[in-house]
Amino acid sequence: MVGTVAVSGFGVSSWILFFPFVFYYFFVPFLDFLIGEDISNPPESSIEALEADAYYRWITYATIPILWIAVIFNCIFLCTSSLTTLEWIATVMSTGSVLGFGLNVSHELGHKLQTVPRKIALFNTALGAYGHFSIEHNRGHHRHVSTPEDPASSKMGESIYQFARREMPGAALRAWRLEADRLQRQNKSVWHFENEILQALCLTALVHGSLISLYGLEMVIVLIPVGIWGAFQLTSANYVEHYGIQRLKTANGNYENCQPHHSWNSNHLVSNLVLFQLQRHSDHHAHPGRSYQSLRDFPELPRLPSGYFGMFFLAYLPPLWYRVMDPLLIKTLNGDVSRINFLPSAKNRLIKKFGLAAPN
C-alpha cells in the first residue's frame, strides 16, 4: 500500500519521492531513444558570438540557487519526516542526483578564464563537500586523460565499483598535490588560505555545520549518503566518458595531445539538454575552453549507444556493461591493443577473449 508523508502539514503520496529517480534513469533514456540524436553543429561563423552571449552563462548561474534550495530542503525533509526505509533511500538518491547535477554545472563554469565563474564553480562544489573537484579536473584530469596514470579514466575490464574505489580517493589526493605544488611555487604554505580546497571546505563547514546544529546528529546521517551519491554521479560520468580508450605514446615517451577521438561522445538530444551538452565530451577535451553551447560533433568519434543516464544504469550492472561496451570498444578502436587502456589484471583474459593481437 502506498503511504503518505507529512510535509508542513500537507499529505504527499510517497510515490512522488521516486519521481526524480524514474525521470533520470528511465524517462530521459526513453526520450533519448525515441527522439534520437542531434548531430548538427553551430556554424563556425557563429562560434565567437555564441561564446560572447551572456544568456548561456546566466542560465548556469540561475541554476545554482535552485539546486542549493532543493538539496537543503530535501536534507531537512529527510531529518524531519517519518519515512519508510525505501522512501528514505529514494529521497537520498534523488537529492544526491541533484547534487551530482550541481557538480556538472561547476564543471561548465570551472573551465572559464574569468575569476567570477571559476569561483562560483568552486564554491558550488562545497555544498556536497567536493571542493577539490575543480582543481583536480582542470589541472589533473585534462592533462592525463585517457592514460593509465589518470585515476579519472576508466579501464577496459574495470567495473564502475572498482573504478570508484580508485577514482574518488585518487582524485582528492591529486587535487591536494596540485594545489600544494601551486602554493609552493609562490613560497606559500599548503595551509595558506589561498588554498582553494580549504576555501571550499570552509564553506562546507559553514553550511553543514549550520544544518547539524539546527537538526542534530540525524543530519550527519543524511549528509554523508547524499554527498556520496552526489559524488558517485560525477564518478559515473567519468566512468563512461573514457572507458578503455588510451592515448598513444610518442617517440619521446610523452603521450600524444588529447584529440576528440580520445573520449566517448553522445549526441542524444534530451540528455544533452539536461546536462549542458556535457555528452559532447570529445570536443570538450580537445577544446576545454569552449562553452557548452559551442561544442561540436565530429565524424568517426567513439559513440555511446545512449545518453549518460542510460549508460549510468548500464554501468551499475557490470555484466550488461561489459556485454555492450567491450565489443563496441574493440570495434571502435579496430582491435588496436596499443589504443586500449586495460585493467592490468584483466588484460590477458580480454585479449584472448576477443582474439586480439598480443602487444609486442
Secondary structure as GFF3:
##gff-version 3
##sequence-region A 1 360
A	DSSP	beta_strand	4	7	.	.	.	ID=ss1
A	DSSP	beta_strand	10	13	.	.	.	ID=ss2
A	DSSP	three_ten_helix	14	18	.	.	.	ID=ss3
A	DSSP	alpha_helix	19	22	.	.	.	ID=ss4
A	DSSP	pi_helix	23	27	.	.	.	ID=ss5
A	DSSP	alpha_helix	28	35	.	.	.	ID=ss6
A	DSSP	three_ten_helix	44	46	.	.	.	ID=ss7
A	DSSP	alpha_helix	47	52	.	.	.	ID=ss8
A	DSSP	alpha_helix	54	80	.	.	.	ID=ss9
A	DSSP	alpha_helix	85	110	.	.	.	ID=ss10
A	DSSP	alpha_helix	115	124	.	.	.	ID=ss11
A	DSSP	three_ten_helix	125	128	.	.	.	ID=ss12
A	DSSP	alpha_helix	133	136	.	.	.	ID=ss13
A	DSSP	pi_helix	137	141	.	.	.	ID=ss14
A	DSSP	alpha_helix	142	144	.	.	.	ID=ss15
A	DSSP	alpha_helix	160	185	.	.	.	ID=ss16
A	DSSP	alpha_helix	196	215	.	.	.	ID=ss17
A	DSSP	alpha_helix	218	241	.	.	.	ID=ss18
A	DSSP	three_ten_helix	260	262	.	.	.	ID=ss19
A	DSSP	alpha_helix	269	274	.	.	.	ID=ss20
A	DSSP	alpha_helix	281	286	.	.	.	ID=ss21
A	DSSP	three_ten_helix	292	294	.	.	.	ID=ss22
A	DSSP	alpha_helix	308	315	.	.	.	ID=ss23
A	DSSP	alpha_helix	318	332	.	.	.	ID=ss24
A	DSSP	three_ten_helix	337	339	.	.	.	ID=ss25
A	DSSP	three_ten_helix	344	346	.	.	.	ID=ss26
A	DSSP	alpha_helix	347	353	.	.	.	ID=ss27
###
